[in-house]
Amino acid sequence: MLAVSASLRRGPFVLDVGFETPTPGVVALFGRSGCGKSTAINIIAGLLRPQSGRIVLDDDVLLDTESGVNVPPERRAVGYVFQDARLFPHLSVAANLRYALRRAARAPYVTRDTVVDLLALGPLMDRRTHQLSGGERQRVAIGRALLSQPRLLLLDEPLAALDEARRGEVLPYLESLRDQLRLPMVYVTHDFAEVLRLATHIVLMEAGRVTAQGKVGDMSLDRRLRSIIGPDEVGAIIDGTVLGIDPISNLWRVRLGSGEVNVQAGDLDVGAPLRVQLLARDVIVSTQMPRHLSVRNSLAGIIAGVQDDDSDSDLITIDIGGEKILARITKAATRELSLRPGMQAWALVKSISLRGHAFAARTDRRRAPT
């Protein structure tokens, strides 16, 4: 477990944060620019000392201002990946990696060969850093951080300086680290697409404070998220299970709650977990079992809540068998259908509206030691 509590005043800005997250997993510090995300992880890394605070990683106290404990950054066994790669320009990729191995404060649990394979660095080893693309530089920076043998990896908007193509290049490697090494990570971002791909938990920050925190699925239903991501991105995030290929549509069949949907995704294994996002704007509500419709995905459930969304629409929460999804409909539709908690309903969503991402780690894979 990672437990963080810290207060810091820097000029007019005041940071007062507190959160606890289980490990392993990827904790996303999510919020607008300037809300204090980078300041928070600099405190975790030991690069900033708060006026008051306590940080505990598993059973080790890294900071406790009351008792005077403040473990130096180099002894915290924390890896750090910055927005800019910060590689040594006079060294080759191989030499940058060797430097991290020599400086590691702990016994190795991940080898250079493992890191090179995970991040596909083999073809880059003899190059100088100025010969690398932005995405390649970030992969090397991640590799160097891993070879410091950290118990915790901090990433401060590592993809912010990259264009969309380069971000798409790096994200699968971060997913591999999460799934194969099972290394705890704290990931700073203001890009919700990155949260959707990587995170297991979200810590929502605004103006130096934590406004909400929890598992990704629970947080996707939290109204406080809307103010950051905007109304069009509001929707449920559910970790489902791959059932197989539908022979007619050639789409993947995925179990969500007690129902099933078809999702377009890449190569998957039957039984594998798959994260699916259903945007509220793409979900249609029916109070009768749908028949003779072109929409292929129908999820039966019970209405769990009706919330005011804006002046013209409501958010309808539907429990589909232990999982909850959201639908945005007009207030007129809510009245005409007499929607209320406890009613049976069907949520309809087009296959093209579903976003699927491979997610959780298999239990037989390696885990970074504590």
C-alpha positions as CSV (number, residue, x, y, z in Angstrom):
1,M,0.0,0.0,0.0
2,L,1.1,3.6,-0.7
3,A,-0.2,6.1,1.8
4,V,0.4,9.8,1.2
5,S,-0.5,12.8,3.3
6,A,1.3,16.1,2.7
7,S,0.8,19.9,3.0
8,L,3.0,22.4,1.3
9,R,2.7,26.2,0.7
10,R,4.7,27.7,-2.1
11,G,3.8,31.4,-2.5
12,P,0.1,31.7,-3.2
13,F,-0.3,28.0,-4.0
14,V,-1.3,25.6,-1.2
15,L,-1.0,21.8,-1.6
16,D,-3.0,19.7,0.9
17,V,-3.3,16.1,-0.3
18,G,-4.1,12.7,1.2
19,F,-4.7,9.4,-0.5
20,E,-4.1,5.7,0.0
21,T,-3.9,3.1,-2.8
22,P,-3.2,-0.6,-2.8
23,T,-0.2,-1.9,-4.7
24,P,0.5,-3.2,-7.2
25,G,-1.5,-1.1,-9.6
26,V,-1.3,2.2,-11.5
27,V,-2.6,5.2,-9.6
28,A,-3.4,8.1,-11.9
29,L,-3.1,11.6,-10.4
30,F,-5.6,13.3,-12.6
31,G,-6.6,16.9,-13.0
32,R,-6.1,20.1,-14.9
33,S,-2.6,21.6,-15.3
34,G,-1.6,23.5,-12.2
35,C,-3.6,21.5,-9.7
36,G,-0.6,20.2,-7.9
37,K,-0.1,16.7,-9.4
38,S,3.6,17.1,-10.2
39,T,4.2,18.8,-6.8
40,A,2.6,15.7,-5.1
41,I,4.9,13.2,-6.8
42,N,8.0,15.3,-6.2
43,I,7.1,15.0,-2.5
44,I,6.8,11.2,-2.9
45,A,10.1,11.1,-4.6
46,G,11.8,13.2,-1.9
47,L,12.6,16.1,-4.2
48,L,10.4,18.4,-2.2
49,R,9.9,18.5,1.6
50,P,6.4,19.5,2.7
51,Q,5.8,21.6,5.8
52,S,3.9,18.6,7.2
53,G,3.3,15.1,5.9
54,R,3.7,11.3,6.1
55,I,4.4,8.9,3.3
56,V,4.4,5.1,3.8
57,L,5.2,2.5,1.1
58,D,4.2,-0.9,2.2
59,D,5.7,-1.1,5.7
60,D,8.4,1.5,5.2
61,V,8.0,5.1,6.4
62,L,9.7,7.4,3.8
63,L,8.6,10.6,5.4
64,D,7.2,11.6,8.8
65,T,7.6,15.3,9.6
66,E,6.4,14.8,13.2
67,S,9.0,12.2,14.0
68,G,11.7,13.8,11.8
69,V,11.9,10.9,9.3
70,N,12.9,12.0,5.8
71,V,14.6,9.2,3.8
72,P,16.8,10.8,1.1
73,P,15.6,10.5,-2.5
74,E,18.4,8.1,-3.5
75,R,17.5,5.7,-0.7
76,R,13.7,5.6,-1.3
77,A,14.0,3.0,-4.2
78,V,11.7,5.2,-6.3
79,G,12.1,5.5,-10.1
80,Y,11.2,8.7,-11.8
81,V,10.3,9.4,-15.4
82,F,10.0,13.1,-16.3
83,Q,8.1,14.8,-19.2
84,D,11.4,15.3,-20.9
85,A,13.6,12.1,-21.0
86,R,16.6,13.7,-19.3
87,L,19.0,11.2,-20.8
88,F,22.8,11.8,-20.8
89,P,23.4,13.2,-24.3
90,H,27.1,12.2,-24.4
91,L,26.3,8.5,-23.7
92,S,24.7,5.8,-25.9
93,V,21.5,4.1,-25.0
94,A,23.4,1.2,-23.7
95,A,25.6,3.4,-21.5
96,N,22.5,5.3,-20.2
97,L,21.1,1.9,-19.1
98,R,24.4,0.8,-17.5
99,Y,24.5,4.0,-15.5
100,A,21.2,3.1,-13.9
101,L,22.4,-0.4,-13.1
102,R,25.5,0.9,-11.4
103,R,23.5,3.4,-9.3
104,A,20.8,0.9,-8.2
105,A,20.5,1.0,-4.4
106,R,18.8,-2.5,-4.2
107,A,19.6,-6.0,-5.3
108,P,18.5,-6.5,-9.0
109,Y,15.1,-8.0,-9.6
110,V,14.9,-6.9,-13.2
111,T,17.7,-7.5,-15.6
112,R,18.9,-5.3,-18.5
113,D,17.9,-8.0,-21.0
114,T,14.3,-8.1,-19.5
115,V,14.0,-4.3,-19.8
116,V,15.5,-4.3,-23.3
117,D,12.9,-6.9,-24.4
118,L,10.0,-5.3,-22.7
119,L,10.7,-1.9,-24.2
120,A,12.1,-3.1,-27.5
121,L,15.3,-1.2,-27.0
122,G,17.6,-3.7,-28.8
123,P,17.9,-1.8,-32.1
124,L,18.6,1.4,-30.2
125,M,21.5,0.3,-28.0
126,D,24.4,1.8,-30.0
127,R,22.6,5.1,-30.8
128,R,23.2,8.4,-29.1
129,T,20.2,10.1,-27.6
130,H,20.0,12.8,-30.3
131,Q,19.5,10.1,-32.8
132,L,16.2,9.0,-31.2
133,S,12.6,10.0,-31.8
134,G,10.7,11.4,-28.9
135,G,8.9,8.1,-28.3
136,E,12.2,6.2,-28.3
137,R,13.8,8.6,-25.8
138,Q,10.9,8.1,-23.4
139,R,11.2,4.3,-23.7
140,V,14.9,4.6,-22.9
141,A,14.1,6.9,-19.9
142,I,11.5,4.3,-18.6
143,G,14.1,1.6,-19.1
144,R,16.7,3.6,-17.1
145,A,14.2,4.2,-14.3
146,L,13.4,0.5,-14.2
147,L,17.1,-0.5,-14.0
148,S,17.4,1.5,-10.8
149,Q,15.4,-1.4,-9.3
150,P,12.6,0.7,-7.9
151,R,9.8,-0.4,-5.6
152,L,7.6,2.3,-7.0
153,L,7.7,4.1,-10.4
154,L,6.7,7.7,-10.7
155,L,5.8,9.1,-14.1
156,D,5.2,12.8,-14.5
157,E,3.2,13.2,-17.7
158,P,5.7,11.1,-19.7
159,L,3.7,11.4,-22.9
160,A,2.8,15.1,-22.8
161,A,5.6,16.2,-25.1
162,L,4.8,13.6,-27.7
163,D,2.4,13.8,-30.7
164,E,-0.5,11.4,-30.9
165,A,1.4,8.9,-33.0
166,R,4.3,8.8,-30.6
167,R,2.0,8.5,-27.6
168,G,0.4,5.5,-29.3
169,E,3.8,4.0,-29.7
170,V,4.8,4.3,-26.0
171,L,1.4,3.4,-24.3
172,P,1.6,-0.4,-25.1
173,Y,5.0,-0.5,-23.4
174,L,3.6,1.0,-20.3
175,E,0.8,-1.5,-20.3
176,S,3.5,-4.3,-20.6
177,L,5.2,-2.9,-17.5
178,R,2.0,-2.9,-15.6
179,D,0.9,-6.4,-16.6
180,Q,4.3,-8.2,-16.7
181,L,6.4,-6.6,-13.9
182,R,3.4,-5.8,-11.7
183,L,5.4,-2.7,-10.6
184,P,3.4,-0.1,-8.6
185,M,3.2,3.2,-10.5
186,V,1.9,6.7,-9.8
187,Y,1.1,8.3,-13.1
188,V,0.5,12.0,-13.5
189,T,-1.7,13.1,-16.5
190,H,-4.4,15.4,-17.6
191,D,-5.3,13.1,-20.6
192,F,-8.2,10.9,-19.8
193,A,-7.4,8.5,-22.6
194,E,-4.2,7.6,-20.8
195,V,-6.1,7.0,-17.6
196,L,-8.5,4.7,-19.4
197,R,-5.6,2.7,-20.9
198,L,-3.4,2.4,-17.8
199,A,-4.9,3.2,-14.5
200,T,-6.4,0.9,-11.8
201,H,-7.1,3.8,-9.4
202,I,-7.8,7.5,-9.9
203,V,-6.9,10.3,-7.5
204,L,-8.8,13.4,-8.7
205,M,-7.1,16.7,-7.9
206,E,-8.3,20.3,-8.1
207,A,-6.6,23.4,-6.8
208,G,-4.1,21.5,-4.7
209,R,-6.6,19.2,-3.1
210,V,-7.8,15.7,-3.6
211,T,-11.5,15.9,-4.4
212,A,-12.2,12.2,-5.0
213,Q,-10.4,8.9,-5.2
214,G,-11.2,5.3,-5.9
215,K,-11.1,2.4,-8.4
216,V,-11.4,3.5,-12.1
217,G,-14.8,1.9,-12.5
218,D,-16.2,3.6,-9.4
219,M,-14.7,7.0,-10.3
220,S,-16.1,6.8,-13.9
221,L,-19.5,7.2,-12.3
222,D,-18.4,10.2,-10.1
223,R,-20.0,13.5,-11.1
224,R,-16.8,15.4,-10.1
225,L,-15.0,13.8,-13.0
226,R,-17.3,15.6,-15.5
227,S,-15.9,19.0,-14.7
228,I,-12.5,17.9,-16.0
229,I,-13.2,15.5,-18.9
230,G,-16.3,17.3,-20.2
231,P,-19.9,15.9,-20.8
232,D,-19.1,14.0,-24.0
233,E,-16.6,11.8,-22.2
234,V,-18.8,10.9,-19.3
235,G,-19.5,7.2,-19.1
236,A,-19.0,3.9,-17.3
237,I,-15.7,2.0,-17.4
238,I,-16.1,-1.7,-16.8
239,D,-13.5,-4.5,-16.7
240,G,-15.2,-7.4,-18.6
241,T,-14.1,-10.9,-19.7
242,V,-13.5,-12.0,-23.2
243,L,-15.8,-14.9,-24.2
244,G,-14.8,-15.4,-27.8
245,I,-15.4,-14.3,-31.4
246,D,-19.0,-13.8,-32.6
247,P,-19.0,-15.7,-35.9
248,I,-21.5,-13.4,-37.6
249,S,-20.1,-10.0,-36.7
250,N,-16.5,-11.1,-36.3
251,L,-16.4,-9.0,-33.1
252,W,-15.2,-10.0,-29.7
253,R,-17.9,-11.2,-27.3
254,V,-17.3,-9.7,-23.8
255,R,-19.1,-10.4,-20.6
256,L,-20.1,-7.2,-18.7
257,G,-22.0,-7.8,-15.5
258,S,-24.7,-10.3,-16.3
259,G,-24.9,-9.3,-19.9
260,E,-22.8,-9.5,-23.1
261,V,-21.6,-7.0,-25.7
262,N,-19.7,-7.1,-28.9
263,V,-16.4,-5.1,-29.1
264,Q,-13.9,-4.4,-31.8
265,A,-10.4,-5.0,-30.4
266,G,-7.1,-6.5,-31.4
267,D,-5.7,-10.0,-30.7
268,L,-7.2,-11.3,-27.4
269,D,-7.3,-14.5,-25.5
270,V,-10.6,-16.2,-24.4
271,G,-10.9,-15.6,-20.7
272,A,-8.7,-12.5,-20.8
273,P,-9.9,-9.3,-19.0
274,L,-10.9,-6.4,-21.2
275,R,-11.7,-2.9,-20.1
276,V,-14.7,-1.4,-21.9
277,Q,-15.9,2.2,-21.9
278,L,-19.5,2.9,-22.6
279,L,-20.1,6.7,-23.1
280,A,-23.4,8.0,-21.6
281,R,-24.1,9.9,-24.8
282,D,-24.1,6.6,-26.8
283,V,-26.5,4.6,-24.6
284,I,-30.2,4.4,-25.4
285,V,-32.7,3.4,-22.7
286,S,-35.7,1.2,-23.4
287,T,-38.4,0.1,-20.9
288,Q,-39.3,-2.9,-23.0
289,M,-37.2,-5.8,-24.4
290,P,-35.9,-4.5,-27.7
291,R,-36.9,-6.2,-30.9
292,H,-36.2,-5.7,-34.6
293,L,-33.5,-3.1,-34.1
294,S,-30.2,-2.6,-35.9
295,V,-28.5,-2.0,-32.5
296,R,-26.7,-5.3,-31.6
297,N,-25.9,-4.7,-28.0
298,S,-28.6,-4.9,-25.4
299,L,-27.9,-5.0,-21.7
300,A,-30.8,-5.8,-19.3
301,G,-30.8,-4.2,-15.9
302,I,-32.5,-2.2,-13.2
303,I,-32.5,1.5,-13.0
304,A,-30.4,2.5,-9.9
305,G,-30.7,6.2,-10.1
306,V,-32.0,9.3,-12.0
307,Q,-29.8,12.4,-11.7
308,D,-30.1,15.9,-13.1
309,D,-27.3,16.3,-15.7
310,D,-28.0,19.8,-17.1
311,S,-31.0,21.9,-18.0
312,D,-32.0,19.6,-20.8
313,S,-30.9,16.1,-19.8
314,D,-30.7,13.5,-17.1
315,L,-28.1,10.8,-16.3
316,I,-29.8,7.4,-15.8
317,T,-27.8,4.8,-13.9
318,I,-28.6,1.2,-14.8
319,D,-27.3,-1.8,-12.8
320,I,-26.6,-4.6,-15.3
321,G,-25.8,-7.3,-12.7
322,G,-23.3,-5.9,-10.3
323,E,-21.9,-3.3,-12.7
324,K,-23.4,0.1,-13.4
325,I,-23.6,2.1,-16.6
326,L,-24.8,5.6,-17.5
327,A,-27.1,6.8,-20.2
328,R,-27.7,10.5,-21.0
329,I,-31.3,11.2,-22.1
330,T,-33.5,14.2,-22.4
331,K,-35.6,15.2,-19.4
332,A,-38.6,14.9,-21.7
333,A,-37.7,11.2,-22.3
334,T,-37.4,10.7,-18.5
335,R,-40.9,12.0,-18.0
336,E,-42.5,10.2,-20.9
337,L,-41.0,6.9,-19.9
338,S,-41.7,7.5,-16.2
339,L,-38.1,6.4,-15.4
340,R,-37.5,5.8,-11.7
341,P,-35.2,3.7,-9.5
342,G,-36.2,0.0,-9.4
343,M,-37.7,-0.1,-12.9
344,Q,-36.5,-2.8,-15.3
345,A,-34.7,-1.3,-18.3
346,W,-32.5,-2.2,-21.3
347,A,-29.4,-0.3,-22.3
348,L,-28.8,-0.3,-26.0
349,V,-25.4,0.7,-27.4
350,K,-23.9,0.3,-30.9
351,S,-20.8,-1.8,-31.2
352,I,-18.9,1.1,-32.8
353,S,-19.5,3.1,-29.7
354,L,-17.7,0.7,-27.4
355,R,-14.0,1.3,-26.6
356,G,-12.1,-1.9,-25.6
357,H,-8.6,-2.0,-24.1
358,A,-6.7,-5.0,-22.9
359,F,-6.2,-4.7,-19.2
360,A,-5.4,-6.6,-16.1
361,A,-2.3,-8.8,-15.5
362,R,-2.3,-12.5,-15.4
363,T,-1.6,-13.9,-11.9
364,D,1.3,-16.1,-13.0
365,R,3.4,-13.1,-14.2
366,R,6.3,-11.6,-12.3
367,R,5.8,-9.0,-9.6
368,A,8.4,-6.5,-8.4
369,P,9.6,-7.4,-4.9
370,T,8.8,-5.2,-2.0
